[in-house]
């Protein structure tokens, strides 16, 4: 990052870093969204496959129930392999097959021939039906017979002593080979048994998670028949508009829908499949909080990582900038006079050493101007050293504007200054020195309500070829420039003299 940011202003560096941070955040957020879509896609695929398998399992159960009813009805009413007196043990044995909770066999008039139940029948059937032992007064069974219905599966709600008992009932007509109606059989399968069946499927690996749910709904009554997972079966209720809206999702395509359950208020992804010729709906739902639990943790840690990385990079940039400023300050202090901002003696020697070698190779002239302030001690005595420093600072501000950028001005100490000018002959150097002298003479420095005026004396010297190629050449020309400066002092100060 250091090489990338080198050469840019600090504002540009911060802007670039902000862009990089936003790019990093965008990449991580994009990756998170991809992960979420991937997880949701996997969950949807699992949800569809699970619901289709559950539908197949449920339909297999219905096939087994149909077969069992046919076996029971044929044995008692058609083939007479089981006499009515021996029907109870036979039915009790058949109910052990777990496909039925109760079975009632009745003749062509609707009178009971045999019955057996794993629960007391008075919980499900009304007193009149049990006392007469007949379905003659039941409009539903009369309707089945009248319309020659051979089989029907329908939602059942108890009209006995336990109104909370719900489930479904399968009816099957028994006819002889000529089609004569001999009677029928009804099998009861209540919701608790259905839930038990679901629990068995759950043990086989159909895990819906802690907040998932599977349920069977009766479409016409908008009532939940059975449920596995979060949310308990609330028993028979009136028509539920929430369930009615939910069942509008039901079709045969196993599409995944997003919804909030009206049963327990949990947001879920769900599949709704038609069963029992569209009369019922099999619903399987995965809670979004379970599906995206790991992803949410990852998102939180990613957000923390983005913040940590962004803050670290931001602090690192400011640390690097502070270090660069410090190095620049150290370099400035090593090369420049802290009071005037002009080059110091060390930097001047390094600079002129290179300038002399270059001037000698190119056969170009190089001149030196030495000057100091006239009567500077008087200024210090009158205005104090702070006043003198104010004058020196003013020189540091004025002087760089009076020379070319390729030249160098240095403070050697106290009020002594030197200028080195490349590709400049003595005549041009004299003109420059005179221009500087006039600028100083007309300059007025404000200090503590006082106006300080100052003047300077100058000495100019041009380096000879021998001085240019000698390592001691700069010392030699400086001596000659100081001698010219001394001549200016002797001649009355505030003037320019050329060394011989």
C-alpha positions, 0 to 999 in steps of 0.5 A, a space after each residue: 500500500 505504501 508504494 501505491 500511495 507514494 506521490 499522492 497528496 494526503 487527501 488523495 491517499 485518504 480518498 483512495 483508501 476509502 475507495 479500497 475499503 468500500 471495494 473490500 466491503 462490497 466484495 465481502 458483502 457480495 460474497 455474503 449475499 452469494 452465500 445467502 442465496 446458495 444456502 437458500 437455494 439448498 434449503 429450497 431444494 431440500 424442502 421440496 424433496 422432503 415435502 415430496 417424500 412426505 407426500 409420497 409417504 402419506 399417500 403410501 399410508 392411505 394406500 395401506 389404510 385402503 387395503 386394510 379396510 378392504 381386507 376387514 370389510 371383505 372378511 366380515 361382509 363378503 367372504 364371511 371368513 370372520 363371523 360377527 361373533 369373532 369380529 372383535 378379536 380380528 379387528 383388535 389384531 388388525 388395529 395393531 398394524 398402526 394404520 387405523 385407530 378405530 374401525 366400524 363395519 356396518 350392513 346395508 342398512 347402516 347397522 353396526 356388525 362389528 366395531 373396535 377402537 383403541 380409544 373409547 368410541 364415546 369420545 368420537 361418536 354421539 350418544 344416539 349413534 352408540 346407543 342404536 349401534 347404527 349410522 341410519 340417521 347419519 346423513 353423510 352415510 346415507 348420501 354415500 349409499 344414495 350416490 353409490 360412492 365406493 370410497 371417500 376420505 374426509 376430515 372428521 371432527 368428534 361429535 362425542 364427549 371429546 370435542 378436541 378429537 380430530 383427524 380423518 375418516 376413510 369410508 369404503 363400500 363393500 359390494 358383491 361381485 354383481 355390484 350389490 351393496 352389502 354394507 361398508 366400513 369406516 376407519 378412523 385415524 386421529 390427529 395424534 396418530 398422524 403426529 405420531 406417524 410424523 414423529 416416526 418420519 422425523 426419527 428416520 432423518 426428516 429433521 426440520 430444525 428447532 423451529 420447523 413444522 409440518 402440517 396437514 390442513 383441511 382446505 374446505 374447513 381451514 383447520 389444521 388436522 395434524 402437526 409436527 414441529 414447533 407450534 401445537 395443534 390447537 384442536 378444532 377451530 372455526 374457519 381460520 382466515 390466516 390458514 385460508 390465505 396460506 392454503 392459496 399457495 398449495 399446488 402440485 408444483 412444490 414451489 417454495 414460498 416465503 410466509 409468516 405462519 398464522 399458527 405460531 408467527 414464525 417466518 418460514 420458507 414453505 412448500 404446500 402440496 395438494 393431497 387427497 384430491 386437493 381437499 387437503 394440503 400438506 405443508 412443510 416449513 423451515 424457519 428462516 432463523 434456522 436456515 440462516 443461523 450460521 449465515 447470520 453469525 458469519 455476517 456479524 463476524 464479517 461486519 466486525 472484520 470489515 470494521 476492524 480492517 477499515 479502522 486498521 487501514 485508516 489508522 495505518 494510513 495516518 500512522 504512515 502519514 505521520 511518519 512521513 511528516 516526521 521524516 520530512 521534518 527531520 530531513 528539513 531540519 537536517 538540510 535547512 535552517 529552522 529559523 529562516 527556512 534557508 539551506 544550512 551549511 551542510 546542505 549547501 556544501 552537498 549541493 554546491 559539490 554536485 553543482 561544481 562538478 556539473 558546471 566543470 563538465 559543461 563548462 558553465 560559470 558558477 558564482 557565489 554571493 556572500 552578504 551579511 546585515 549591516 549593524 545587526 548588533 544594533 538591531 538586537 540591542 534595540 529590539 532584542 533577539 526576538 526583533 533580530 530573529 524577526 528580521 532574519 525570518 523576513 530575509 528567509 521569506 524574501 530571498 527565495 523570491 529574488 533568486 532562481 529556483 535552480 540556485 540555492 540560498 543558505 544561512 551560514 550562521 548569525 546574520 551571514 548568508 551565502 547564495 550559489 548561482 549556477 550558469 551565472 557569470 559575474 555580471 549577472 551575479 552583480 545584478 542579482 546582488 544589487 536587486 537583493 540589496 535594494 529589496 532589503 533596503 526597502 523592506 520594513 519588518 513589523 515587530 511589536 508595534 515597531 518598524 525595523 529597517 535593515 541593510 546589507 553588504 554584499 560580496 560577489 565572486 565567480 569560480 575559476 576553472 581550477 576552483 570548479 575541479 578542486 574539492 576545496 574550490 568552494 572554500 576558496 571562492 567563499 574566501 574571495 566572496 568574503 573579501 569582497 564583502 569586507 571591501 563593501 563594509 570598508 566602502 561604507 556598507 550597503 553596497 555590492 563589491 566584486 572579488 578580483 
